[in-house]
């Protein structure tokens, strides 16, 4: 997305325009450390441009700087990316900085330069809603046509260390916006365990200025997760949700988030190269209590022409955001 040869301004303008028309007021976007390494000023310029387009559509931006979700299984390379694997959800997803790169501590000064440089450039920019420093640290999943497996070796110790460093480096830059890393590990159905109990999740919650979390679960479970996280006594955002086949659906959870005062960012907008309208590998869907039916979109809201996959979903989003805007206007 961020490479100069494939940064698609026309598509970004069109799709952020659709998002604004639906009523979205914030977008979460993943950056990549490898682009900074090769073209730092270009990355800053392109992020600035994207945030400008978003802002003109009434949308704030949440930049996400690191990410362990290398579901494609390959290390990131700078330049043209391979075509998606047919039928596989997020088949070419690459981690930032990359799972091998993460384990090479000689490269960490470059990671520090990247994070500091991005935050320093936009530390007082009102278009940044908050900084999401690291997406799902410690996530080792690989998706393929054969199903799901875990990357070896386990790199979670390095992920935890980099996450801690991210908070230190970011705070040194004194940004005006809040810092966060989302807690993301939840128990499987039937378990009485509390959510977000890994060392990584507990550390993320302790270090964050606001409470953010991921919740690909039905409304009952998500309500319980919110109750669990209320002890943090901070503003709360669910930064990933929406997985229709496992009960994470707009028609019931948008109202839940609204009633509980929790901001929410559902995964995906337009069906595209990520193929996130397709289900997770079947064994993961089953483990979460659903069925991997490719005829039912997993994530995403819109067809490539901007038409909604389910019109009632986008109508509901419009209704909620219209009511929120009216309430804000009445309160001054």
TORTIVO-548459 format. One line per field, with one value per residue (C-alpha): residue number from 1; residue in three letters; x, y, z. Coordinates in steps of 0.02 Angstrom, whole numbers, plus 32768, in hexadecimal, padded with zeros to 4 digits. Example, Ala and Ser with C-alpha at 12.3 -4.5 7.8 and 13.67 -1.06 7.14 Angstrom:
i c(1,2) $
aa c(ala,ser) $
xx c(8267,82AC) $
yy c(7F1F,7FCB) $
zz c(8186,8165) $
//
This chain:
i c(1,2,3,4,5,6,7,8,9,10,11,12,13,14,15,16,17,18,19,20,21,22,23,24,25,26,27,28,29,30,31,32,33,34,35,36,37,38,39,40,41,42,43,44,45,46,47,48,49,50,51,52,53,54,55,56,57,58,59,60,61,62,63,64,65,66,67,68,69,70,71,72,73,74,75,76,77,78,79,80,81,82,83,84,85,86,87,88,89,90,91,92,93,94,95,96,97,98,99,100,101,102,103,104,105,106,107,108,109,110,111,112,113,114,115,116,117,118,119,120,121,122,123,124,125,126,127,128,129,130,131,132,133,134,135,136,137,138,139,140,141,142,143,144,145,146,147,148,149,150,151,152,153,154,155,156,157,158,159,160,161,162,163,164,165,166,167,168,169,170,171,172,173,174,175,176,177,178,179,180,181,182,183,184,185,186,187,188,189,190,191,192,193,194,195,196,197,198,199,200,201,202,203,204,205,206,207,208,209,210,211,212,213,214,215,216,217,218,219,220,221,222,223,224,225,226,227,228,229,230,231,232,233,234,235,236,237,238,239,240,241,242,243,244,245,246,247,248,249,250,251,252,253,254,255,256,257,258,259,260,261,262,263,264,265,266,267,268,269,270,271,272,273,274,275,276,277,278,279,280,281,282,283,284,285,286,287,288,289,290,291,292,293,294,295,296,297,298,299,300,301,302,303,304,305,306,307,308,309,310,311,312,313,314,315,316,317,318,319,320,321,322,323,324,325,326,327,328,329,330,331,332) $
aa c(unk,unk,unk,unk,unk,unk,unk,unk,unk,unk,unk,unk,unk,unk,unk,unk,unk,unk,unk,unk,unk,unk,unk,unk,unk,unk,unk,unk,unk,unk,unk,unk,unk,unk,unk,unk,unk,unk,unk,unk,unk,unk,unk,unk,unk,unk,unk,unk,unk,unk,unk,unk,unk,unk,unk,unk,unk,unk,unk,unk,unk,unk,unk,unk,unk,unk,unk,unk,unk,unk,unk,unk,unk,unk,unk,unk,unk,unk,unk,unk,unk,unk,unk,unk,unk,unk,unk,unk,unk,unk,unk,unk,unk,unk,unk,unk,unk,unk,unk,unk,unk,unk,unk,unk,unk,unk,unk,unk,unk,unk,unk,unk,unk,unk,unk,unk,unk,unk,unk,unk,unk,unk,unk,unk,unk,unk,unk,unk,unk,unk,unk,unk,unk,unk,unk,unk,unk,unk,unk,unk,unk,unk,unk,unk,unk,unk,unk,unk,unk,unk,unk,unk,unk,unk,unk,unk,unk,unk,unk,unk,unk,unk,unk,unk,unk,unk,unk,unk,unk,unk,unk,unk,unk,unk,unk,unk,unk,unk,unk,unk,unk,unk,unk,unk,unk,unk,unk,unk,unk,unk,unk,unk,unk,unk,unk,unk,unk,unk,unk,unk,unk,unk,unk,unk,unk,unk,unk,unk,unk,unk,unk,unk,unk,unk,unk,unk,unk,unk,unk,unk,unk,unk,unk,unk,unk,unk,unk,unk,unk,unk,unk,unk,unk,unk,unk,unk,unk,unk,unk,unk,unk,unk,unk,unk,unk,unk,unk,unk,unk,unk,unk,unk,unk,unk,unk,unk,unk,unk,unk,unk,unk,unk,unk,unk,unk,unk,unk,unk,unk,unk,unk,unk,unk,unk,unk,unk,unk,unk,unk,unk,unk,unk,unk,unk,unk,unk,unk,unk,unk,unk,unk,unk,unk,unk,unk,unk,unk,unk,unk,unk,unk,unk,unk,unk,unk,unk,unk,unk,unk,unk,unk,unk,unk,unk,unk,unk,unk,unk,unk,unk,unk,unk,unk,unk,unk,unk,unk,unk,unk,unk,unk,unk) $
xx c(8000,8088,8108,8117,80F4,8052,800E,7F62,7F25,7E8C,7E4D,7E75,7E14,7D80,7D77,7D90,7D06,7C93,7CC5,7C98,7BF0,7BC6,7BEF,7C97,7CFC,7DA2,7E10,7E9B,7F29,7FC4,806C,810B,81BC,8208,81C3,8212,82B9,82B7,8251,8235,8201,8191,8137,811D,80DB,8063,8022,8008,7FA8,7F3A,7F12,7EE3,7E6A,7E21,7E0E,7DB1,7D35,7D1F,7D90,7E1E,7EB1,7EFB,7FA7,7FE4,80A1,80D0,8071,8099,800D,8078,7FED,803C,80D0,8155,81CA,819F,81FB,8202,81B0,812A,80C5,808B,7FD8,7F5F,7F52,7EA6,7E29,7E97,7E6B,7EF4,7F69,7FF5,7FF0,80A0,80D8,812D,81C0,81B5,81C7,827D,82A7,8256,82CE,8368,8394,8417,8384,832B,837F,8328,8281,829E,82C6,8227,81B3,8202,8202,814A,8110,8184,813C,8086,8096,801F,7FB7,7EFE,7ED7,7F27,7EA6,7F22,7FBE,7FA7,805D,8059,7FD2,7FBE,8070,8099,801C,8070,7FE5,8004,7F71,7F7C,7F0E,7F39,7EF6,7F46,7FEA,805F,8105,819E,81FB,818F,81C5,8150,81E1,8223,8174,815E,8207,81E5,813A,8186,8209,8182,812F,81D6,820A,815E,8151,81FE,81B1,8129,8095,7FF6,7F8D,7F73,7FDD,7F98,7FB1,7F15,7EFD,7ECB,7ED1,7E25,7DEE,7D98,7CDE,7CB3,7D49,7D2E,7DD7,7DDE,7E13,7EB7,7F1F,7FC3,805B,8057,7FA1,7FB5,804D,7FF3,7F61,7FD6,803C,7FAF,7F62,7EBA,7E74,7E6D,7E41,7E12,7D74,7D3E,7CAF,7BF3,7BA0,7B91,7C4B,7C79,7C0B,7C6A,7D10,7CDB,7CA8,7D53,7DAF,7D4A,7DC3,7E42,7DD5,7E0E,7DB8,7D9B,7DA3,7D8D,7E0B,7DDB,7D35,7CB7,7CBD,7C0E,7C18,7C4A,7BC5,7C28,7BA7,7B79,7ABF,7ADB,7B87,7B7F,7AF2,7B55,7BEE,7B7F,7B26,7BC8,7C23,7CA9,7CF1,7D02,7D64,7D21,7D9B,7D96,7D38,7D40,7D54,7E01,7EAD,7EB3,7E22,7DE3,7D32,7D64,7D62,7DF6,7E39,7DAB,7DF6,7E01,7D4E,7D13,7D78,7D1B,7C72,7C4C,7C52,7CCC,7C4C,7C9F,7BF5,7BE5,7C5E,7CCE,7D08,7CF0,7C56,7C59,7C68,7CF0,7C70,7C40,7B9C,7B80,7B8B,7AF7,7A9B,7A4E,7AFE,7B32,7A86,7A9E,7B4B,7B03,7A77,7AED,7B6A,7ADF,7A97,7B42,7B62,7AB9,7AD9,7B83,7B37,7AAF,7B2F,7B9A) $
yy c(8000,807C,805C,80F3,808A,8041,80C7,80D2,8183,8172,80D8,8120,81C0,815E,80E4,8166,81C8,8132,811F,81D5,81C3,812C,8192,814E,81CB,816E,80F5,8084,806A,7FFB,8045,7FE2,7FF5,7FB5,8049,80BF,8068,8088,8128,8180,8229,81D8,8177,8216,8271,81E5,81D4,8291,828B,81FA,8251,82EC,828B,8237,82DE,832B,829C,82B8,8226,8225,81AD,812A,80F8,804A,803A,7F85,7EE3,7E2B,7DE8,7DA0,7D2A,7D0F,7CBA,7D16,7DA0,7E4B,7E89,7F3A,7F4D,7EF4,7E78,7DCB,7DAE,7D6B,7CAF,7C81,7C56,7C84,7D0C,7D91,7D1D,7D9B,7DF9,7E28,7E59,7EFE,7EF8,7E3D,7DA6,7D83,7E3C,7E47,7DC2,7E1D,7E9D,7EEF,7F37,7F83,802F,803A,800E,8097,8115,80E6,80F7,8197,81E3,81C3,81FF,8296,82CE,82C6,82D5,836B,8349,8351,82D7,8249,8204,8194,812C,806F,803F,7F84,7F11,7E67,7E51,7D99,7D5E,7CCA,7C8E,7C61,7C48,7BDB,7B71,7ADF,7B3A,7B94,7B73,7BD1,7C1E,7BD2,7C01,7C5C,7D13,7D57,7D87,7DFA,7E3E,7E69,7EBF,7F23,7F56,7F98,7FF5,803F,8092,80D5,811A,8164,81BA,8207,8260,82AC,8296,82F1,825A,81BF,8123,8072,7FBC,7F51,7EB6,7E29,7D7A,7D37,7C8B,7C0C,7BE0,7B84,7BC4,7C21,7C77,7D34,7D89,7DE3,7D84,7D6B,7DCD,7E2E,7E60,7E8C,7EF6,7F4C,7F79,7FB9,8026,806D,8119,80D9,8028,7FD4,7F20,7EA4,7E3D,7DC6,7D80,7D87,7E14,7DB2,7D8F,7E40,7E87,7E1B,7E56,7F0B,7EE8,7E9A,7F2F,7FB4,7F9F,8000,809C,80E6,8113,8070,8041,7F99,7FAB,7F09,7EB0,7E70,7DB8,7D8B,7CCB,7CC9,7D42,7DE4,7E46,7EFC,7EE6,7EB6,7EF3,7FA6,7FC7,7F72,7FE0,807A,8051,802D,80C9,8064,80A1,801B,7FFB,7F67,7F0A,7F38,7FAF,7F78,7EC6,7EBD,7E6F,7E41,7DC8,7DE6,7DCC,7D13,7CB1,7C8E,7BDC,7B65,7B22,7BD2,7BFA,7B57,7B79,7C1F,7BCA,7BEB,7B9C,7BCF,7BF2,7C57,7C91,7CFC,7D8E,7D82,7E39,7ED1,7F3A,7F72,7F28,7F70,7FE7,802C,7FCF,7F84,7EC9,7EDA,7F80,7F71,7F75,8018,8063,8038,8087,8125,812A,8118,8199,8212,8204,821E,82B7,8300,82E3,8336,83CC,83DF,83D9,845F) $
zz c(8000,8031,7FA7,7F32,7E98,7EDD,7F51,7F01,7F21,7EB2,7F0D,7FB9,7F92,7F4F,7FE1,806A,8014,8024,80DB,80FC,80A5,8112,81AE,81E6,824A,8261,8200,8240,81C4,81CC,819B,8179,81BD,811A,80B8,8137,8120,8064,8053,80F9,80B5,8034,80BC,8121,8087,8059,810B,8113,806E,80A8,814C,80E9,807D,8117,8170,80DD,80EF,81AA,81D8,8258,8242,82B6,8274,82A7,829E,82C3,82A4,82C1,8251,81C5,8191,80E6,813A,80D5,810D,80C6,802D,7FE9,7F40,7EDE,7F43,7F09,7ED5,7F58,7F6F,7F2B,7FB2,8047,80C4,80D1,8072,8056,80FA,8131,81DF,8209,821A,81F5,8264,8239,8241,82EC,832D,82EA,8370,8301,829F,8334,8323,827A,82CA,834A,82C2,8266,82FB,8339,828C,826A,8315,8315,826E,82A9,8367,8370,82D5,82FF,8272,82D9,8352,83AF,838D,8383,8399,8379,8333,8386,83C8,83D3,834F,82FA,8286,81D0,8158,80BD,804E,80C1,815B,81EF,8248,82BC,828C,82DE,8348,83C6,83BD,8444,84B7,842F,840E,84C5,84CB,842C,846B,850C,84A8,8438,84CD,850A,8460,843F,84E8,84CC,8436,84A6,8430,845E,842A,8497,8480,8482,8453,8449,84B5,8440,848D,84BD,84FF,8492,84A4,8543,85A2,8645,8635,8636,8594,8573,85F2,8594,85CE,852C,8542,85F9,85D2,8542,85B3,863B,85C5,855A,8574,8534,8539,848F,846A,83E1,83EF,8365,83CB,83DD,843D,84E0,84E6,84B2,853C,85B7,8570,8586,8639,8658,860F,866C,86FD,8695,86AB,8607,8562,8505,844C,83F8,836A,8311,8304,8281,8252,8219,821C,82D3,830F,8309,82A8,8290,82B1,8367,839B,835B,83D5,8460,8442,843B,84DD,8538,84F7,849D,83F8,8372,82D2,8270,8200,8149,80D9,8022,7FE3,7F96,7F89,8040,8020,80D1,8096,8095,8139,81A8,8194,81BD,825E,82A7,8279,82C7,8364,8375,8365,82AD,8201,8178,80F0,8064,8026,80C3,80CC,8164,816B,80F9,80D0,801A,7F6D,7EFD,7EB0,7F5A,7F6B,8018,8031,80A8,8097,8145,8190,8140,8163,821B,821F,81D0,8251,82E5,82A8,8277,8327,8375,8309,8337,83F0,83E2,8389,840D,849A,8448) $
//
